[in-house]
Amino acid sequence: MRLPTPTKDTNSVAVIGSYVPRRCGIATYSADLVDSLKTNEPDVSVHVFAMNEQDLDYPSEVTQRIETSSLSSYRDAVHSINQGGYGVLCLQHEFGIFGGSSGEYILNLLGDVKIPIVTTLHTVLQNPTPQERMVMDQLLSLSSRVVVMSHRAIEILHDNHGVRRDKIDYIPHGIPQIPSEAGFARRESMSASGPILLTFGLLSPDKGIENVIKAMPLLLKLLPETKYIVAGATHPHVAAANGETYRRSLEQLAVDLGVDDSIIFVDRYLDIEEVKEYLSAADFYITPYLNPVQITSGTLAYSLGAGSVVISTPYEYAREVLSNERGVLVPFRDPNAIAEAVLVHWTNPKEYDKISTNALRFASTMYWNRIGRLYLQSFTRARRQDKIAHVERQQISSLPVPDRVLQHLTSLSDETGVLQHALYSVPNRSEGYCTDDNARALILTVVIEEGEAPSEHVLNLQSRYLGFVANAFESDEKVFRNFLSYGREWLDRGGSEDSQGRAMWSLGYVVGHTRRLSHAKLAQALFEQAVPTMYPMTSPRAWAYVVLGCCAFLEGNSDSPVVSALLEEMSNRLYSIVTDNKATDWPWPEERLAYANARIPQALLEAGDYFDRSDYMREGISLLSWLMENQTSKFGYFSPVGCLGAGPNEISAIGFDQQPIEACSTVSAALTAYRITNDHEFLEDAHWCFDWFLGRNVNGIPVAIPGEGSCCDGLSAEGVNWNQGAESTISYLTALSELQLATLRDRVVTG
């Protein structure tokens, strides 16, 4: 496969994320990380690509803005990153800061950058939506290293997403050092003689602040000088949707409970110096959050470094960092438990000091100067992995091509034809048969016949599949029906255009390549009868199938004016639609890549070879090369588009479920290019695609079962679909047989 030149190991880092002066936790985190990297490595060059939703006055380290909802802006960033000589890309990920559904736009950027990616996950969901899971799976696949801020996140990524633990770096949430005297003036200004409670950060209903307010009557009854500070602006997304409704409800609750004189609302976004002052002034920091699966909290991390006692509900991050007596956990939505925790520790200085000391000791591992060093180590690992992966891609040899076994195909086939589907490896008779699969199986038997003296068993299968296609032909309408029930009743009047084209291709292949004259004669008669109904078709893929069928037909019977005319018409159509798209950013002749995509460039190559048209062949090779380049994973494996296809904004991302028909069609097209051009690189490409079946894919899982001659129905983010139907099995066997045939031809030529 033609691979990009490996990135040089440079001392330059590109950072993508929200960035100051945007007011959010990730923006602050990104800025602190950049400062820490520069402090730890003065020679490092850090350039920020800031996610932008408004016209902000960014600092000088921001090299480029990425407009959140503009796909073209992401593409512009790709160009800048690839041309910028960076050694690593550091992504700060949170679903909500990127455009598209669940932030999917960022995948378009990551799929095209040519340097290792280190991704920091600020959110790790235990129960993501299907869209969130898809985005996360692709993000994890594209990342060389993954940074998380809790050990629980490592387990979720391993158990729910199959990420190897050695790919994950645990780096605690960075925090600033907070001098003990930072809050003296703030505390004196409040004339506080009782405990000061603090919650800070962007306000939203999931913060549970109302439960602290409800604890205040009991606290004030026993500790009348208690103060509770709620500091921070309303979260921008909450404000956009509901204004200040939540803040007003908290203020009203304080009034209703008669505690409003003891609660201080600071309605603004705090800068870092103010945060330090409030944290230093507070005796208790309280995070009464309501989401039990919250995996990180920057505000909780900050509070550990202030020396106050942290009281928190037991969400995931709090349970981890406050363990070993570093804080106090209270039940969710339990104001009485909050009040009791404050009272117990305020009146027991020894216990208070023990928890404070434990928290400070733990916090010393979280200061930004250490966090920057850990990130630099992660970057080094990512660069090393990228170098190793590149060497492996350049030096690795193709996997051995296994022996062909027809056991499973035979079990799927009966006297009627090949059944469509299987439940695991057991034929599923309830789904019946289709012409599509029988046409594929017919071509397979002829490919086998070309490479060896066919066994009686293979010839019997060929006869059965040809009989099915012949029976599918409706002589009055001159079309091929597609679906046949197990009870042998046709379920349609005529299949799709692609189904018509595929039937024609199989018949043409029989005419041109079988050694059985009777089979060739029947196929020729059916093919020529169906020619007139091919002209109205509008599907480029159907045209491609017809072109492949015509080229094969004319190898066995060149004296057929009607077939020659059909080939000329369909070839011109394909060439025109491909060249019409050539000047656009999306060279594919359809709005989306769908299935068996490589058959289109393969058809152009076959037509170019037949007509001796170098322009056809040039466009076929160009389109095939583009297709393979855009279906290559970051680590060099064949990674075809998933079953839902891919448009211009999706092709860079890894799609699931990946289908065996894509690997088969690309193997076939590469072998066609090799036969026509004699360029051995195309033979290498064919083996590269075939290795997908054997486990060289984005999941590292074999899809085929060579010993049984079967193939699983698809590769998903979770593994494989263990059903082994006809399309998948025939795709594997055809790709295998065509590789074997190409090897045999090479031996004959080299003699």
Secondary structure as the mmCIF struct_conf table of DSSP 4:
data_model
#
loop_
_struct_conf.conf_type_id
_struct_conf.id
_struct_conf.beg_label_comp_id
_struct_conf.beg_label_asym_id
_struct_conf.beg_label_seq_id
_struct_conf.end_label_comp_id
_struct_conf.end_label_asym_id
_struct_conf.end_label_seq_id
HELX_LH_PP_P HELX_LH_PP_P1 PRO A 4 LYS A 8
BEND BEND1 ASN A 11 ASN A 11
STRN STRN1 SER A 12 GLY A 17
TURN_TY1_P TURN_TY1_P1 VAL A 20 PRO A 21
BEND BEND2 ARG A 22 ARG A 22
BEND BEND3 CYS A 24 CYS A 24
HELX_RH_AL_P HELX_RH_AL_P1 GLY A 25 ASN A 40
TURN_TY1_P TURN_TY1_P2 PRO A 42 ASP A 43
STRN STRN2 SER A 45 ASN A 52
BEND BEND4 GLU A 53 GLN A 54
TURN_TY1_P TURN_TY1_P3 SER A 60 GLU A 61
STRN STRN3 VAL A 62 GLU A 67
TURN_TY1_P TURN_TY1_P4 THR A 68 SER A 69
HELX_RH_AL_P HELX_RH_AL_P2 LEU A 71 GLN A 83
TURN_TY1_P TURN_TY1_P5 GLY A 84 GLY A 85
BEND BEND5 GLY A 87 GLY A 87
STRN STRN4 VAL A 88 HIS A 93
HELX_RH_3T_P HELX_RH_3T_P1 PHE A 95 ILE A 97
BEND BEND6 PHE A 98 GLY A 100
HELX_RH_3T_P HELX_RH_3T_P2 SER A 101 GLY A 103
TURN_TY1_P TURN_TY1_P6 GLU A 104 GLU A 104
HELX_RH_AL_P HELX_RH_AL_P3 TYR A 105 LEU A 110
TURN_TY1_P TURN_TY1_P7 GLY A 111 ASP A 112
BEND BEND7 ILE A 115 ILE A 115
STRN STRN5 ILE A 117 LEU A 121
BEND BEND8 HIS A 122 HIS A 122
BEND BEND9 GLN A 126 ASN A 127
HELX_RH_AL_P HELX_RH_AL_P4 PRO A 130 LEU A 142
BEND BEND10 SER A 144 SER A 144
STRN STRN6 ARG A 145 VAL A 148
BEND BEND11 MET A 149 SER A 150
HELX_RH_AL_P HELX_RH_AL_P5 HIS A 151 HIS A 161
HELX_RH_3T_P HELX_RH_3T_P3 ARG A 165 LYS A 167
STRN STRN7 ILE A 168 TYR A 170
HELX_LH_PP_P HELX_LH_PP_P2 PRO A 172 GLY A 174
STRN STRN8 ILE A 175 ILE A 175
HELX_RH_3T_P HELX_RH_3T_P4 SER A 180 GLY A 183
HELX_RH_AL_P HELX_RH_AL_P6 PHE A 184 SER A 189
TURN_TY1_P TURN_TY1_P8 MET A 190 SER A 191
BEND BEND12 GLY A 194 GLY A 194
STRN STRN9 ILE A 196 PHE A 200
BEND BEND13 GLY A 201 GLY A 201
STRN STRN10 LEU A 203 LEU A 203
HELX_RH_3T_P HELX_RH_3T_P5 PRO A 205 LYS A 207
HELX_RH_AL_P HELX_RH_AL_P7 ILE A 209 LEU A 222
TURN_TY1_P TURN_TY1_P9 PRO A 224 GLU A 225
STRN STRN11 LYS A 227 ALA A 231
BEND BEND14 GLY A 232 GLY A 232
HELX_LH_PP_P HELX_LH_PP_P3 ALA A 233 ALA A 233
STRN STRN12 THR A 234 THR A 234
HELX_LH_PP_P HELX_LH_PP_P4 HIS A 235 HIS A 235
HELX_RH_AL_P HELX_RH_AL_P8 PRO A 236 ASN A 242
TURN_TY1_P TURN_TY1_P10 GLY A 243 GLU A 244
HELX_RH_AL_P HELX_RH_AL_P9 THR A 245 ASP A 256
TURN_TY1_P TURN_TY1_P11 LEU A 257 GLY A 258
HELX_RH_3T_P HELX_RH_3T_P6 ASP A 260 SER A 262
STRN STRN13 ILE A 263 VAL A 266
BEND BEND15 ARG A 268 ARG A 268
HELX_LH_PP_P HELX_LH_PP_P5 TYR A 269 ASP A 271
HELX_RH_AL_P HELX_RH_AL_P10 ILE A 272 ALA A 281
BEND BEND16 ASP A 283 ASP A 283
STRN STRN14 PHE A 284 THR A 287
TURN_TY1_P TURN_TY1_P12 PRO A 292 VAL A 293
HELX_RH_AL_P HELX_RH_AL_P11 GLY A 298 LEU A 304
TURN_TY1_P TURN_TY1_P13 GLY A 305 GLY A 307
BEND BEND17 SER A 308 SER A 308
STRN STRN15 VAL A 309 SER A 312
HELX_RH_AL_P HELX_RH_AL_P12 GLU A 316 VAL A 321
TURN_TY1_P TURN_TY1_P14 LEU A 322 ARG A 326
BEND BEND18 GLY A 327 GLY A 327
STRN STRN16 VAL A 328 LEU A 329
TURN_TY1_P TURN_TY1_P15 PHE A 332 ARG A 333
HELX_RH_AL_P HELX_RH_AL_P13 PRO A 335 TRP A 346
BEND BEND19 THR A 347 THR A 347
HELX_RH_AL_P HELX_RH_AL_P14 PRO A 349 ALA A 363
TURN_TY1_P TURN_TY1_P16 SER A 364 THR A 365
BEND BEND20 MET A 366 MET A 366
STRN STRN17 TYR A 367 TYR A 367
HELX_RH_AL_P HELX_RH_AL_P15 TRP A 368 GLN A 395
HELX_LH_PP_P HELX_LH_PP_P6 ILE A 396 ARG A 404
HELX_RH_AL_P HELX_RH_AL_P16 GLN A 407 LEU A 412
STRN STRN18 SER A 413 SER A 413
BEND BEND21 GLU A 415 THR A 416
STRN STRN19 VAL A 418 LEU A 419
BEND BEND22 GLN A 420 GLN A 420
STRN STRN20 ALA A 422 LEU A 423
TURN_TY1_P TURN_TY1_P17 TYR A 424 SER A 425
STRN STRN21 VAL A 426 PRO A 427
HELX_RH_3T_P HELX_RH_3T_P7 ARG A 429 GLU A 431
STRN STRN22 TYR A 433 CYS A 434
HELX_RH_AL_P HELX_RH_AL_P17 THR A 435 GLY A 451
BEND BEND23 GLU A 452 GLU A 452
HELX_RH_AL_P HELX_RH_AL_P18 GLU A 456 ALA A 472
STRN STRN23 PHE A 473 GLU A 474
TURN_TY1_P TURN_TY1_P18 SER A 475 LYS A 478
STRN STRN24 VAL A 479 PHE A 480
STRN STRN25 PHE A 483 LEU A 484
TURN_TY1_P TURN_TY1_P19 TYR A 486 GLY A 487
BEND BEND24 ARG A 488 ARG A 488
STRN STRN26 TRP A 490 TRP A 490
BEND BEND25 ARG A 493 GLY A 494
HELX_RH_AL_P HELX_RH_AL_P19 GLU A 497 HIS A 513
BEND BEND26 ARG A 515 ARG A 515
HELX_RH_AL_P HELX_RH_AL_P20 LEU A 517 ALA A 530
HELX_RH_3T_P HELX_RH_3T_P8 VAL A 531 MET A 534
TURN_TY1_P TURN_TY1_P20 TYR A 535 PRO A 536
HELX_RH_AL_P HELX_RH_AL_P21 PRO A 540 GLY A 556
HELX_RH_AL_P HELX_RH_AL_P22 PRO A 561 ASN A 581
TURN_TY1_P TURN_TY1_P21 LYS A 582 ALA A 583
BEND BEND27 THR A 584 ASP A 585
BEND BEND28 TRP A 588 ARG A 592
STRN STRN27 LEU A 593 LEU A 593
BEND BEND29 TYR A 595 ALA A 596
TURN_TY1_P TURN_TY1_P22 ASN A 597 ALA A 598
HELX_RH_AL_P HELX_RH_AL_P23 ARG A 599 PHE A 611
TURN_TY1_P TURN_TY1_P23 ASP A 612 ASP A 612
HELX_RH_AL_P HELX_RH_AL_P24 SER A 614 GLU A 629
TURN_TY1_P TURN_TY1_P24 ASN A 630 GLN A 631
STRN STRN28 THR A 632 THR A 632
TURN_TY1_P TURN_TY1_P25 LYS A 634 PHE A 635
BEND BEND30 GLY A 636 GLY A 636
STRN STRN29 PHE A 638 PHE A 638
STRN STRN30 GLY A 642 GLY A 642
TURN_TY1_P TURN_TY1_P26 CYS A 643 LEU A 644
STRN STRN31 ALA A 646 ALA A 646
TURN_TY1_P TURN_TY1_P27 PRO A 648 SER A 652
BEND BEND31 ALA A 653 ALA A 653
BEND BEND32 PHE A 656 ASP A 657
STRN STRN32 GLN A 658 GLN A 658
HELX_RH_AL_P HELX_RH_AL_P25 PRO A 660 THR A 677
HELX_RH_AL_P HELX_RH_AL_P26 HIS A 680 PHE A 690
TURN_TY1_P TURN_TY1_P28 ASP A 691 GLY A 695
BEND BEND33 ASN A 697 ASN A 697
TURN_TY1_P TURN_TY1_P29 VAL A 698 ASN A 699
STRN STRN33 ALA A 704 ILE A 705
HELX_RH_3T_P HELX_RH_3T_P9 PRO A 706 GLU A 708
TURN_TY1_P TURN_TY1_P30 GLY A 709 GLY A 709
STRN STRN34 SER A 710 CYS A 711
BEND BEND34 ASP A 713 ASP A 713
STRN STRN35 GLY A 714 LEU A 715
BEND BEND35 ALA A 717 GLY A 719
STRN STRN36 VAL A 720 ASN A 721
HELX_RH_AL_P HELX_RH_AL_P27 ALA A 726 THR A 750
#
